[in-house]
């Protein structure tokens, strides 16, 4: 029997959390976005590049968003901050939490534990998906994905600010096999920002600047503008 939930989706603005939104709305659930903004750009648990722009994505979907800033220097402190944020989010009637985790057992187990303590259900719709099939599916569904961070051997400065298309995905799959990284970036090899997907009412166009230290880098979005979609 279908149970409609008020889902709080842990939302970074990247491809995985946007797929979690897509999945929840497709299933008919009510959605609230929960974005954790870390003060520490070296955060091990939360996305850092461009997460401040998640409000623009939420507005495109006409979905409410709760943003929480966390100042933490360790994973333990980050988890404590997350638990405090989710405790506060319960005030908005959220019954369950959803995340875009694919294969990180460490992250998944801790999210489950936090939700259990708070009396919240936990869902991970991407869990154990085949990563290559998943990446192809995103493009087939019309997700417009910009790569905004790279930190893996085999991914260089040229990828920063690049929109992911079939040719680019084929190259990432080839490089992932050659250098041994996750093709869906589950290990943090790259970060993404979604500019359009089926539930956006308008596209976003991004301008920004590249920052590259010779090993890793980010594409910092400095300006977003709305672009009318043609259906």
PyMOL CGO cylinders between C-alpha atoms (Angstrom):
from pymol import cmd
from pymol.cgo import CYLINDER

trace = [
    CYLINDER, 0.00, 0.00, 0.00, 1.33, 3.45, -0.96, 0.3, 1, 1, 1, 1, 1, 1,
    CYLINDER, 1.33, 3.45, -0.96, 2.22, 5.70, 1.95, 0.3, 1, 1, 1, 1, 1, 1,
    CYLINDER, 2.22, 5.70, 1.95, 2.57, 9.35, 1.04, 0.3, 1, 1, 1, 1, 1, 1,
    CYLINDER, 2.57, 9.35, 1.04, 5.47, 10.88, 2.94, 0.3, 1, 1, 1, 1, 1, 1,
    CYLINDER, 5.47, 10.88, 2.94, 6.71, 14.36, 3.65, 0.3, 1, 1, 1, 1, 1, 1,
    CYLINDER, 6.71, 14.36, 3.65, 10.30, 13.74, 2.64, 0.3, 1, 1, 1, 1, 1, 1,
    CYLINDER, 10.30, 13.74, 2.64, 13.22, 15.87, 3.72, 0.3, 1, 1, 1, 1, 1, 1,
    CYLINDER, 13.22, 15.87, 3.72, 15.81, 15.36, 1.00, 0.3, 1, 1, 1, 1, 1, 1,
    CYLINDER, 15.81, 15.36, 1.00, 19.46, 15.98, 1.85, 0.3, 1, 1, 1, 1, 1, 1,
    CYLINDER, 19.46, 15.98, 1.85, 20.15, 18.35, -1.00, 0.3, 1, 1, 1, 1, 1, 1,
    CYLINDER, 20.15, 18.35, -1.00, 23.54, 19.49, -2.30, 0.3, 1, 1, 1, 1, 1, 1,
    CYLINDER, 23.54, 19.49, -2.30, 22.44, 20.68, -5.73, 0.3, 1, 1, 1, 1, 1, 1,
    CYLINDER, 22.44, 20.68, -5.73, 24.36, 17.86, -7.41, 0.3, 1, 1, 1, 1, 1, 1,
    CYLINDER, 24.36, 17.86, -7.41, 23.14, 15.07, -9.64, 0.3, 1, 1, 1, 1, 1, 1,
    CYLINDER, 23.14, 15.07, -9.64, 22.45, 12.49, -6.91, 0.3, 1, 1, 1, 1, 1, 1,
    CYLINDER, 22.45, 12.49, -6.91, 20.33, 14.66, -4.62, 0.3, 1, 1, 1, 1, 1, 1,
    CYLINDER, 20.33, 14.66, -4.62, 18.43, 15.93, -7.65, 0.3, 1, 1, 1, 1, 1, 1,
    CYLINDER, 18.43, 15.93, -7.65, 17.74, 12.36, -8.71, 0.3, 1, 1, 1, 1, 1, 1,
    CYLINDER, 17.74, 12.36, -8.71, 16.43, 11.70, -5.19, 0.3, 1, 1, 1, 1, 1, 1,
    CYLINDER, 16.43, 11.70, -5.19, 14.07, 14.67, -5.68, 0.3, 1, 1, 1, 1, 1, 1,
    CYLINDER, 14.07, 14.67, -5.68, 13.02, 13.35, -9.10, 0.3, 1, 1, 1, 1, 1, 1,
    CYLINDER, 13.02, 13.35, -9.10, 12.34, 9.93, -7.64, 0.3, 1, 1, 1, 1, 1, 1,
    CYLINDER, 12.34, 9.93, -7.64, 10.32, 11.28, -4.68, 0.3, 1, 1, 1, 1, 1, 1,
    CYLINDER, 10.32, 11.28, -4.68, 8.14, 13.54, -6.83, 0.3, 1, 1, 1, 1, 1, 1,
    CYLINDER, 8.14, 13.54, -6.83, 7.57, 10.74, -9.33, 0.3, 1, 1, 1, 1, 1, 1,
    CYLINDER, 7.57, 10.74, -9.33, 6.29, 8.59, -6.47, 0.3, 1, 1, 1, 1, 1, 1,
    CYLINDER, 6.29, 8.59, -6.47, 3.90, 11.33, -5.34, 0.3, 1, 1, 1, 1, 1, 1,
    CYLINDER, 3.90, 11.33, -5.34, 5.56, 12.40, -2.10, 0.3, 1, 1, 1, 1, 1, 1,
    CYLINDER, 5.56, 12.40, -2.10, 5.70, 15.91, -0.67, 0.3, 1, 1, 1, 1, 1, 1,
    CYLINDER, 5.70, 15.91, -0.67, 9.26, 17.23, -0.67, 0.3, 1, 1, 1, 1, 1, 1,
    CYLINDER, 9.26, 17.23, -0.67, 11.27, 19.67, 1.43, 0.3, 1, 1, 1, 1, 1, 1,
    CYLINDER, 11.27, 19.67, 1.43, 14.93, 20.24, 0.58, 0.3, 1, 1, 1, 1, 1, 1,
    CYLINDER, 14.93, 20.24, 0.58, 17.51, 20.26, 3.38, 0.3, 1, 1, 1, 1, 1, 1,
    CYLINDER, 17.51, 20.26, 3.38, 20.87, 21.79, 2.47, 0.3, 1, 1, 1, 1, 1, 1,
    CYLINDER, 20.87, 21.79, 2.47, 23.83, 21.61, 4.82, 0.3, 1, 1, 1, 1, 1, 1,
    CYLINDER, 23.83, 21.61, 4.82, 26.33, 24.38, 4.15, 0.3, 1, 1, 1, 1, 1, 1,
    CYLINDER, 26.33, 24.38, 4.15, 29.72, 23.56, 5.69, 0.3, 1, 1, 1, 1, 1, 1,
    CYLINDER, 29.72, 23.56, 5.69, 32.01, 26.40, 6.71, 0.3, 1, 1, 1, 1, 1, 1,
    CYLINDER, 32.01, 26.40, 6.71, 34.92, 24.03, 6.18, 0.3, 1, 1, 1, 1, 1, 1,
    CYLINDER, 34.92, 24.03, 6.18, 35.66, 23.69, 2.46, 0.3, 1, 1, 1, 1, 1, 1,
    CYLINDER, 35.66, 23.69, 2.46, 37.50, 20.43, 3.25, 0.3, 1, 1, 1, 1, 1, 1,
    CYLINDER, 37.50, 20.43, 3.25, 34.30, 18.84, 4.59, 0.3, 1, 1, 1, 1, 1, 1,
    CYLINDER, 34.30, 18.84, 4.59, 34.43, 15.04, 4.35, 0.3, 1, 1, 1, 1, 1, 1,
    CYLINDER, 34.43, 15.04, 4.35, 30.67, 14.57, 4.55, 0.3, 1, 1, 1, 1, 1, 1,
    CYLINDER, 30.67, 14.57, 4.55, 29.02, 17.47, 2.74, 0.3, 1, 1, 1, 1, 1, 1,
    CYLINDER, 29.02, 17.47, 2.74, 29.44, 19.03, -0.69, 0.3, 1, 1, 1, 1, 1, 1,
    CYLINDER, 29.44, 19.03, -0.69, 31.14, 22.39, -0.63, 0.3, 1, 1, 1, 1, 1, 1,
    CYLINDER, 31.14, 22.39, -0.63, 31.39, 23.78, -4.19, 0.3, 1, 1, 1, 1, 1, 1,
    CYLINDER, 31.39, 23.78, -4.19, 28.39, 25.98, -4.98, 0.3, 1, 1, 1, 1, 1, 1,
    CYLINDER, 28.39, 25.98, -4.98, 26.04, 24.62, -2.33, 0.3, 1, 1, 1, 1, 1, 1,
    CYLINDER, 26.04, 24.62, -2.33, 25.10, 28.22, -1.53, 0.3, 1, 1, 1, 1, 1, 1,
    CYLINDER, 25.10, 28.22, -1.53, 23.22, 28.22, -4.86, 0.3, 1, 1, 1, 1, 1, 1,
    CYLINDER, 23.22, 28.22, -4.86, 20.78, 25.46, -3.93, 0.3, 1, 1, 1, 1, 1, 1,
    CYLINDER, 20.78, 25.46, -3.93, 18.13, 28.08, -3.19, 0.3, 1, 1, 1, 1, 1, 1,
    CYLINDER, 18.13, 28.08, -3.19, 18.04, 28.99, -6.89, 0.3, 1, 1, 1, 1, 1, 1,
    CYLINDER, 18.04, 28.99, -6.89, 17.43, 25.34, -7.78, 0.3, 1, 1, 1, 1, 1, 1,
    CYLINDER, 17.43, 25.34, -7.78, 14.68, 25.06, -5.17, 0.3, 1, 1, 1, 1, 1, 1,
    CYLINDER, 14.68, 25.06, -5.17, 12.99, 28.14, -6.59, 0.3, 1, 1, 1, 1, 1, 1,
    CYLINDER, 12.99, 28.14, -6.59, 13.04, 26.63, -10.08, 0.3, 1, 1, 1, 1, 1, 1,
    CYLINDER, 13.04, 26.63, -10.08, 11.18, 23.59, -8.70, 0.3, 1, 1, 1, 1, 1, 1,
    CYLINDER, 11.18, 23.59, -8.70, 8.94, 25.70, -6.43, 0.3, 1, 1, 1, 1, 1, 1,
    CYLINDER, 8.94, 25.70, -6.43, 9.98, 23.48, -3.51, 0.3, 1, 1, 1, 1, 1, 1,
    CYLINDER, 9.98, 23.48, -3.51, 10.72, 24.82, 0.00, 0.3, 1, 1, 1, 1, 1, 1,
    CYLINDER, 10.72, 24.82, 0.00, 14.31, 24.62, 1.18, 0.3, 1, 1, 1, 1, 1, 1,
    CYLINDER, 14.31, 24.62, 1.18, 15.84, 24.65, 4.65, 0.3, 1, 1, 1, 1, 1, 1,
    CYLINDER, 15.84, 24.65, 4.65, 19.49, 25.70, 4.79, 0.3, 1, 1, 1, 1, 1, 1,
    CYLINDER, 19.49, 25.70, 4.79, 21.71, 24.99, 7.79, 0.3, 1, 1, 1, 1, 1, 1,
    CYLINDER, 21.71, 24.99, 7.79, 25.26, 26.19, 8.23, 0.3, 1, 1, 1, 1, 1, 1,
    CYLINDER, 25.26, 26.19, 8.23, 27.66, 23.85, 10.05, 0.3, 1, 1, 1, 1, 1, 1,
    CYLINDER, 27.66, 23.85, 10.05, 31.03, 24.81, 11.47, 0.3, 1, 1, 1, 1, 1, 1,
    CYLINDER, 31.03, 24.81, 11.47, 32.89, 21.55, 12.06, 0.3, 1, 1, 1, 1, 1, 1,
    CYLINDER, 32.89, 21.55, 12.06, 36.47, 20.31, 11.88, 0.3, 1, 1, 1, 1, 1, 1,
    CYLINDER, 36.47, 20.31, 11.88, 35.78, 16.57, 12.02, 0.3, 1, 1, 1, 1, 1, 1,
    CYLINDER, 35.78, 16.57, 12.02, 33.31, 14.03, 10.69, 0.3, 1, 1, 1, 1, 1, 1,
    CYLINDER, 33.31, 14.03, 10.69, 31.99, 13.51, 14.22, 0.3, 1, 1, 1, 1, 1, 1,
    CYLINDER, 31.99, 13.51, 14.22, 31.22, 17.22, 14.54, 0.3, 1, 1, 1, 1, 1, 1,
    CYLINDER, 31.22, 17.22, 14.54, 29.62, 17.23, 11.09, 0.3, 1, 1, 1, 1, 1, 1,
    CYLINDER, 29.62, 17.23, 11.09, 27.38, 14.31, 12.03, 0.3, 1, 1, 1, 1, 1, 1,
    CYLINDER, 27.38, 14.31, 12.03, 26.38, 16.09, 15.23, 0.3, 1, 1, 1, 1, 1, 1,
    CYLINDER, 26.38, 16.09, 15.23, 25.55, 19.21, 13.22, 0.3, 1, 1, 1, 1, 1, 1,
    CYLINDER, 25.55, 19.21, 13.22, 23.51, 17.14, 10.78, 0.3, 1, 1, 1, 1, 1, 1,
    CYLINDER, 23.51, 17.14, 10.78, 21.54, 15.56, 13.60, 0.3, 1, 1, 1, 1, 1, 1,
    CYLINDER, 21.54, 15.56, 13.60, 20.78, 18.98, 15.07, 0.3, 1, 1, 1, 1, 1, 1,
    CYLINDER, 20.78, 18.98, 15.07, 19.65, 20.23, 11.66, 0.3, 1, 1, 1, 1, 1, 1,
    CYLINDER, 19.65, 20.23, 11.66, 17.33, 17.25, 11.13, 0.3, 1, 1, 1, 1, 1, 1,
    CYLINDER, 17.33, 17.25, 11.13, 15.94, 17.65, 14.63, 0.3, 1, 1, 1, 1, 1, 1,
    CYLINDER, 15.94, 17.65, 14.63, 15.02, 21.23, 13.73, 0.3, 1, 1, 1, 1, 1, 1,
    CYLINDER, 15.02, 21.23, 13.73, 13.62, 20.18, 10.34, 0.3, 1, 1, 1, 1, 1, 1,
    CYLINDER, 13.62, 20.18, 10.34, 11.08, 17.94, 12.08, 0.3, 1, 1, 1, 1, 1, 1,
    CYLINDER, 11.08, 17.94, 12.08, 9.24, 21.14, 13.06, 0.3, 1, 1, 1, 1, 1, 1,
    CYLINDER, 9.24, 21.14, 13.06, 8.11, 21.36, 9.44, 0.3, 1, 1, 1, 1, 1, 1,
    CYLINDER, 8.11, 21.36, 9.44, 6.28, 18.04, 9.56, 0.3, 1, 1, 1, 1, 1, 1,
    CYLINDER, 6.28, 18.04, 9.56, 8.99, 15.96, 7.87, 0.3, 1, 1, 1, 1, 1, 1,
    CYLINDER, 8.99, 15.96, 7.87, 8.45, 12.25, 8.52, 0.3, 1, 1, 1, 1, 1, 1,
    CYLINDER, 8.45, 12.25, 8.52, 11.26, 10.70, 6.48, 0.3, 1, 1, 1, 1, 1, 1,
    CYLINDER, 11.26, 10.70, 6.48, 14.70, 11.57, 5.13, 0.3, 1, 1, 1, 1, 1, 1,
    CYLINDER, 14.70, 11.57, 5.13, 16.05, 10.70, 1.69, 0.3, 1, 1, 1, 1, 1, 1,
    CYLINDER, 16.05, 10.70, 1.69, 19.61, 10.97, 0.40, 0.3, 1, 1, 1, 1, 1, 1,
    CYLINDER, 19.61, 10.97, 0.40, 21.43, 10.41, -2.87, 0.3, 1, 1, 1, 1, 1, 1,
    CYLINDER, 21.43, 10.41, -2.87, 23.93, 7.92, -1.51, 0.3, 1, 1, 1, 1, 1, 1,
    CYLINDER, 23.93, 7.92, -1.51, 24.91, 5.12, -3.89, 0.3, 1, 1, 1, 1, 1, 1,
    CYLINDER, 24.91, 5.12, -3.89, 27.53, 2.94, -2.23, 0.3, 1, 1, 1, 1, 1, 1,
    CYLINDER, 27.53, 2.94, -2.23, 29.13, 4.67, 0.76, 0.3, 1, 1, 1, 1, 1, 1,
    CYLINDER, 29.13, 4.67, 0.76, 28.39, 2.27, 3.60, 0.3, 1, 1, 1, 1, 1, 1,
    CYLINDER, 28.39, 2.27, 3.60, 30.03, 4.63, 6.11, 0.3, 1, 1, 1, 1, 1, 1,
    CYLINDER, 30.03, 4.63, 6.11, 27.68, 7.47, 5.20, 0.3, 1, 1, 1, 1, 1, 1,
    CYLINDER, 27.68, 7.47, 5.20, 24.61, 5.27, 4.84, 0.3, 1, 1, 1, 1, 1, 1,
    CYLINDER, 24.61, 5.27, 4.84, 25.00, 3.61, 8.25, 0.3, 1, 1, 1, 1, 1, 1,
    CYLINDER, 25.00, 3.61, 8.25, 25.45, 6.92, 10.02, 0.3, 1, 1, 1, 1, 1, 1,
    CYLINDER, 25.45, 6.92, 10.02, 22.47, 8.52, 8.31, 0.3, 1, 1, 1, 1, 1, 1,
    CYLINDER, 22.47, 8.52, 8.31, 20.33, 5.53, 9.26, 0.3, 1, 1, 1, 1, 1, 1,
    CYLINDER, 20.33, 5.53, 9.26, 21.52, 5.78, 12.87, 0.3, 1, 1, 1, 1, 1, 1,
    CYLINDER, 21.52, 5.78, 12.87, 20.74, 9.50, 13.11, 0.3, 1, 1, 1, 1, 1, 1,
    CYLINDER, 20.74, 9.50, 13.11, 17.28, 9.06, 11.60, 0.3, 1, 1, 1, 1, 1, 1,
    CYLINDER, 17.28, 9.06, 11.60, 16.52, 6.18, 13.95, 0.3, 1, 1, 1, 1, 1, 1,
    CYLINDER, 16.52, 6.18, 13.95, 17.40, 8.30, 16.98, 0.3, 1, 1, 1, 1, 1, 1,
    CYLINDER, 17.40, 8.30, 16.98, 15.15, 11.08, 15.70, 0.3, 1, 1, 1, 1, 1, 1,
    CYLINDER, 15.15, 11.08, 15.70, 12.24, 8.80, 14.84, 0.3, 1, 1, 1, 1, 1, 1,
    CYLINDER, 12.24, 8.80, 14.84, 12.55, 9.48, 11.12, 0.3, 1, 1, 1, 1, 1, 1,
    CYLINDER, 12.55, 9.48, 11.12, 12.38, 6.98, 8.28, 0.3, 1, 1, 1, 1, 1, 1,
    CYLINDER, 12.38, 6.98, 8.28, 15.38, 6.82, 5.97, 0.3, 1, 1, 1, 1, 1, 1,
    CYLINDER, 15.38, 6.82, 5.97, 15.47, 6.16, 2.22, 0.3, 1, 1, 1, 1, 1, 1,
    CYLINDER, 15.47, 6.16, 2.22, 18.31, 5.88, -0.29, 0.3, 1, 1, 1, 1, 1, 1,
    CYLINDER, 18.31, 5.88, -0.29, 16.71, 5.41, -3.74, 0.3, 1, 1, 1, 1, 1, 1,
    CYLINDER, 16.71, 5.41, -3.74, 20.06, 5.15, -5.53, 0.3, 1, 1, 1, 1, 1, 1,
    CYLINDER, 20.06, 5.15, -5.53, 21.53, 2.57, -3.16, 0.3, 1, 1, 1, 1, 1, 1,
    CYLINDER, 21.53, 2.57, -3.16, 23.58, -0.09, -4.98, 0.3, 1, 1, 1, 1, 1, 1,
    CYLINDER, 23.58, -0.09, -4.98, 22.54, 1.15, -8.44, 0.3, 1, 1, 1, 1, 1, 1,
    CYLINDER, 22.54, 1.15, -8.44, 24.89, 0.23, -11.25, 0.3, 1, 1, 1, 1, 1, 1,
    CYLINDER, 24.89, 0.23, -11.25, 26.90, 3.43, -11.55, 0.3, 1, 1, 1, 1, 1, 1,
    CYLINDER, 26.90, 3.43, -11.55, 27.39, 3.40, -15.31, 0.3, 1, 1, 1, 1, 1, 1,
    CYLINDER, 27.39, 3.40, -15.31, 23.73, 2.62, -16.00, 0.3, 1, 1, 1, 1, 1, 1,
    CYLINDER, 23.73, 2.62, -16.00, 22.74, 5.36, -13.57, 0.3, 1, 1, 1, 1, 1, 1,
    CYLINDER, 22.74, 5.36, -13.57, 24.90, 7.98, -15.28, 0.3, 1, 1, 1, 1, 1, 1,
    CYLINDER, 24.90, 7.98, -15.28, 23.42, 7.10, -18.67, 0.3, 1, 1, 1, 1, 1, 1,
    CYLINDER, 23.42, 7.10, -18.67, 19.92, 7.27, -17.18, 0.3, 1, 1, 1, 1, 1, 1,
    CYLINDER, 19.92, 7.27, -17.18, 20.50, 10.81, -15.92, 0.3, 1, 1, 1, 1, 1, 1,
    CYLINDER, 20.50, 10.81, -15.92, 21.34, 12.01, -19.43, 0.3, 1, 1, 1, 1, 1, 1,
    CYLINDER, 21.34, 12.01, -19.43, 18.40, 10.11, -20.91, 0.3, 1, 1, 1, 1, 1, 1,
    CYLINDER, 18.40, 10.11, -20.91, 16.06, 11.83, -18.44, 0.3, 1, 1, 1, 1, 1, 1,
    CYLINDER, 16.06, 11.83, -18.44, 17.31, 15.24, -19.50, 0.3, 1, 1, 1, 1, 1, 1,
    CYLINDER, 17.31, 15.24, -19.50, 19.46, 16.16, -16.50, 0.3, 1, 1, 1, 1, 1, 1,
    CYLINDER, 19.46, 16.16, -16.50, 21.82, 19.01, -17.39, 0.3, 1, 1, 1, 1, 1, 1,
    CYLINDER, 21.82, 19.01, -17.39, 24.87, 18.43, -15.21, 0.3, 1, 1, 1, 1, 1, 1,
    CYLINDER, 24.87, 18.43, -15.21, 27.85, 20.73, -14.80, 0.3, 1, 1, 1, 1, 1, 1,
    CYLINDER, 27.85, 20.73, -14.80, 31.07, 19.44, -13.29, 0.3, 1, 1, 1, 1, 1, 1,
    CYLINDER, 31.07, 19.44, -13.29, 32.10, 21.93, -10.61, 0.3, 1, 1, 1, 1, 1, 1,
    CYLINDER, 32.10, 21.93, -10.61, 34.87, 20.10, -8.79, 0.3, 1, 1, 1, 1, 1, 1,
    CYLINDER, 34.87, 20.10, -8.79, 37.51, 17.49, -9.58, 0.3, 1, 1, 1, 1, 1, 1,
    CYLINDER, 37.51, 17.49, -9.58, 39.95, 15.76, -7.25, 0.3, 1, 1, 1, 1, 1, 1,
    CYLINDER, 39.95, 15.76, -7.25, 40.92, 12.45, -8.84, 0.3, 1, 1, 1, 1, 1, 1,
    CYLINDER, 40.92, 12.45, -8.84, 43.91, 11.37, -10.88, 0.3, 1, 1, 1, 1, 1, 1,
    CYLINDER, 43.91, 11.37, -10.88, 42.78, 11.39, -14.50, 0.3, 1, 1, 1, 1, 1, 1,
    CYLINDER, 42.78, 11.39, -14.50, 40.44, 14.37, -14.14, 0.3, 1, 1, 1, 1, 1, 1,
    CYLINDER, 40.44, 14.37, -14.14, 42.14, 17.67, -14.87, 0.3, 1, 1, 1, 1, 1, 1,
    CYLINDER, 42.14, 17.67, -14.87, 41.34, 21.37, -15.14, 0.3, 1, 1, 1, 1, 1, 1,
    CYLINDER, 41.34, 21.37, -15.14, 39.58, 20.94, -18.49, 0.3, 1, 1, 1, 1, 1, 1,
    CYLINDER, 39.58, 20.94, -18.49, 36.61, 19.29, -16.75, 0.3, 1, 1, 1, 1, 1, 1,
    CYLINDER, 36.61, 19.29, -16.75, 35.84, 22.29, -14.56, 0.3, 1, 1, 1, 1, 1, 1,
    CYLINDER, 35.84, 22.29, -14.56, 32.68, 24.04, -15.71, 0.3, 1, 1, 1, 1, 1, 1,
    CYLINDER, 32.68, 24.04, -15.71, 32.07, 21.40, -18.39, 0.3, 1, 1, 1, 1, 1, 1,
    CYLINDER, 32.07, 21.40, -18.39, 28.54, 20.20, -19.11, 0.3, 1, 1, 1, 1, 1, 1,
    CYLINDER, 28.54, 20.20, -19.11, 28.23, 16.45, -19.09, 0.3, 1, 1, 1, 1, 1, 1,
    CYLINDER, 28.23, 16.45, -19.09, 27.07, 14.95, -22.39, 0.3, 1, 1, 1, 1, 1, 1,
    CYLINDER, 27.07, 14.95, -22.39, 27.25, 11.47, -23.90, 0.3, 1, 1, 1, 1, 1, 1,
    CYLINDER, 27.25, 11.47, -23.90, 30.74, 12.06, -25.29, 0.3, 1, 1, 1, 1, 1, 1,
    CYLINDER, 30.74, 12.06, -25.29, 31.94, 13.33, -21.93, 0.3, 1, 1, 1, 1, 1, 1,
    CYLINDER, 31.94, 13.33, -21.93, 30.33, 10.45, -20.08, 0.3, 1, 1, 1, 1, 1, 1,
    CYLINDER, 30.33, 10.45, -20.08, 32.00, 7.93, -22.37, 0.3, 1, 1, 1, 1, 1, 1,
    CYLINDER, 32.00, 7.93, -22.37, 35.32, 9.61, -21.59, 0.3, 1, 1, 1, 1, 1, 1,
    CYLINDER, 35.32, 9.61, -21.59, 34.67, 9.54, -17.84, 0.3, 1, 1, 1, 1, 1, 1,
    CYLINDER, 34.67, 9.54, -17.84, 33.82, 5.83, -17.99, 0.3, 1, 1, 1, 1, 1, 1,
    CYLINDER, 33.82, 5.83, -17.99, 37.03, 5.16, -19.92, 0.3, 1, 1, 1, 1, 1, 1,
    CYLINDER, 37.03, 5.16, -19.92, 39.10, 7.22, -17.46, 0.3, 1, 1, 1, 1, 1, 1,
    CYLINDER, 39.10, 7.22, -17.46, 37.43, 5.57, -14.45, 0.3, 1, 1, 1, 1, 1, 1,
    CYLINDER, 37.43, 5.57, -14.45, 38.51, 2.17, -15.72, 0.3, 1, 1, 1, 1, 1, 1,
    CYLINDER, 38.51, 2.17, -15.72, 42.04, 3.38, -16.45, 0.3, 1, 1, 1, 1, 1, 1,
    CYLINDER, 42.04, 3.38, -16.45, 42.59, 5.22, -13.15, 0.3, 1, 1, 1, 1, 1, 1,
    CYLINDER, 42.59, 5.22, -13.15, 40.29, 3.26, -10.85, 0.3, 1, 1, 1, 1, 1, 1,
    CYLINDER, 40.29, 3.26, -10.85, 37.81, 5.89, -9.70, 0.3, 1, 1, 1, 1, 1, 1,
    CYLINDER, 37.81, 5.89, -9.70, 34.02, 5.67, -9.41, 0.3, 1, 1, 1, 1, 1, 1,
    CYLINDER, 34.02, 5.67, -9.41, 32.29, 6.68, -12.67, 0.3, 1, 1, 1, 1, 1, 1,
    CYLINDER, 32.29, 6.68, -12.67, 29.42, 8.24, -10.68, 0.3, 1, 1, 1, 1, 1, 1,
    CYLINDER, 29.42, 8.24, -10.68, 31.93, 10.10, -8.43, 0.3, 1, 1, 1, 1, 1, 1,
    CYLINDER, 31.93, 10.10, -8.43, 30.59, 8.40, -5.30, 0.3, 1, 1, 1, 1, 1, 1,
    CYLINDER, 30.59, 8.40, -5.30, 34.05, 8.62, -3.76, 0.3, 1, 1, 1, 1, 1, 1,
    CYLINDER, 34.05, 8.62, -3.76, 34.19, 12.40, -4.15, 0.3, 1, 1, 1, 1, 1, 1,
    CYLINDER, 34.19, 12.40, -4.15, 36.28, 12.25, -7.32, 0.3, 1, 1, 1, 1, 1, 1,
    CYLINDER, 36.28, 12.25, -7.32, 34.19, 15.07, -8.77, 0.3, 1, 1, 1, 1, 1, 1,
    CYLINDER, 34.19, 15.07, -8.77, 31.33, 17.34, -7.72, 0.3, 1, 1, 1, 1, 1, 1,
    CYLINDER, 31.33, 17.34, -7.72, 28.38, 18.35, -9.87, 0.3, 1, 1, 1, 1, 1, 1,
    CYLINDER, 28.38, 18.35, -9.87, 25.70, 21.02, -10.06, 0.3, 1, 1, 1, 1, 1, 1,
    CYLINDER, 25.70, 21.02, -10.06, 22.40, 20.48, -11.87, 0.3, 1, 1, 1, 1, 1, 1,
    CYLINDER, 22.40, 20.48, -11.87, 21.19, 23.30, -14.12, 0.3, 1, 1, 1, 1, 1, 1,
    CYLINDER, 21.19, 23.30, -14.12, 18.08, 21.54, -15.37, 0.3, 1, 1, 1, 1, 1, 1,
    CYLINDER, 18.08, 21.54, -15.37, 16.06, 18.37, -14.84, 0.3, 1, 1, 1, 1, 1, 1,
    CYLINDER, 16.06, 18.37, -14.84, 12.42, 17.38, -15.48, 0.3, 1, 1, 1, 1, 1, 1,
    CYLINDER, 12.42, 17.38, -15.48, 11.01, 19.12, -12.40, 0.3, 1, 1, 1, 1, 1, 1,
    CYLINDER, 11.01, 19.12, -12.40, 12.76, 22.46, -12.99, 0.3, 1, 1, 1, 1, 1, 1,
    CYLINDER, 12.76, 22.46, -12.99, 10.24, 25.02, -14.27, 0.3, 1, 1, 1, 1, 1, 1,
    CYLINDER, 10.24, 25.02, -14.27, 13.07, 26.91, -15.95, 0.3, 1, 1, 1, 1, 1, 1,
    CYLINDER, 13.07, 26.91, -15.95, 16.69, 26.15, -16.73, 0.3, 1, 1, 1, 1, 1, 1,
    CYLINDER, 16.69, 26.15, -16.73, 19.60, 27.80, -15.00, 0.3, 1, 1, 1, 1, 1, 1,
    CYLINDER, 19.60, 27.80, -15.00, 22.59, 29.16, -16.91, 0.3, 1, 1, 1, 1, 1, 1,
    CYLINDER, 22.59, 29.16, -16.91, 25.81, 29.52, -14.93, 0.3, 1, 1, 1, 1, 1, 1,
    CYLINDER, 25.81, 29.52, -14.93, 28.86, 31.75, -15.16, 0.3, 1, 1, 1, 1, 1, 1,
    CYLINDER, 28.86, 31.75, -15.16, 31.88, 31.30, -12.97, 0.3, 1, 1, 1, 1, 1, 1,
    CYLINDER, 31.88, 31.30, -12.97, 35.61, 31.01, -12.44, 0.3, 1, 1, 1, 1, 1, 1,
    CYLINDER, 35.61, 31.01, -12.44, 38.01, 28.09, -12.34, 0.3, 1, 1, 1, 1, 1, 1,
    CYLINDER, 38.01, 28.09, -12.34, 40.35, 27.53, -9.42, 0.3, 1, 1, 1, 1, 1, 1,
    CYLINDER, 40.35, 27.53, -9.42, 43.04, 24.90, -10.02, 0.3, 1, 1, 1, 1, 1, 1,
    CYLINDER, 43.04, 24.90, -10.02, 45.98, 24.06, -7.75, 0.3, 1, 1, 1, 1, 1, 1,
    CYLINDER, 45.98, 24.06, -7.75, 47.67, 21.62, -10.10, 0.3, 1, 1, 1, 1, 1, 1,
    CYLINDER, 47.67, 21.62, -10.10, 46.04, 18.54, -8.54, 0.3, 1, 1, 1, 1, 1, 1,
    CYLINDER, 46.04, 18.54, -8.54, 42.42, 19.43, -7.90, 0.3, 1, 1, 1, 1, 1, 1,
    CYLINDER, 42.42, 19.43, -7.90, 40.09, 22.33, -8.50, 0.3, 1, 1, 1, 1, 1, 1,
    CYLINDER, 40.09, 22.33, -8.50, 36.63, 23.82, -8.41, 0.3, 1, 1, 1, 1, 1, 1,
    CYLINDER, 36.63, 23.82, -8.41, 34.43, 25.84, -10.71, 0.3, 1, 1, 1, 1, 1, 1,
    CYLINDER, 34.43, 25.84, -10.71, 32.93, 28.56, -8.52, 0.3, 1, 1, 1, 1, 1, 1,
    CYLINDER, 32.93, 28.56, -8.52, 29.60, 29.78, -9.83, 0.3, 1, 1, 1, 1, 1, 1,
    CYLINDER, 29.60, 29.78, -9.83, 29.45, 33.56, -9.63, 0.3, 1, 1, 1, 1, 1, 1,
    CYLINDER, 29.45, 33.56, -9.63, 26.21, 34.17, -11.50, 0.3, 1, 1, 1, 1, 1, 1,
    CYLINDER, 26.21, 34.17, -11.50, 23.06, 32.21, -12.29, 0.3, 1, 1, 1, 1, 1, 1,
    CYLINDER, 23.06, 32.21, -12.29, 20.30, 33.37, -14.61, 0.3, 1, 1, 1, 1, 1, 1,
    CYLINDER, 20.30, 33.37, -14.61, 16.93, 31.93, -15.50, 0.3, 1, 1, 1, 1, 1, 1,
    CYLINDER, 16.93, 31.93, -15.50, 16.35, 30.55, -18.99, 0.3, 1, 1, 1, 1, 1, 1,
    CYLINDER, 16.35, 30.55, -18.99, 12.85, 29.77, -20.24, 0.3, 1, 1, 1, 1, 1, 1,
    CYLINDER, 12.85, 29.77, -20.24, 12.31, 26.13, -21.14, 0.3, 1, 1, 1, 1, 1, 1,
    CYLINDER, 12.31, 26.13, -21.14, 10.78, 25.21, -24.47, 0.3, 1, 1, 1, 1, 1, 1,
    CYLINDER, 10.78, 25.21, -24.47, 8.51, 22.20, -24.06, 0.3, 1, 1, 1, 1, 1, 1,
]
cmd.load_cgo(trace, "trace")
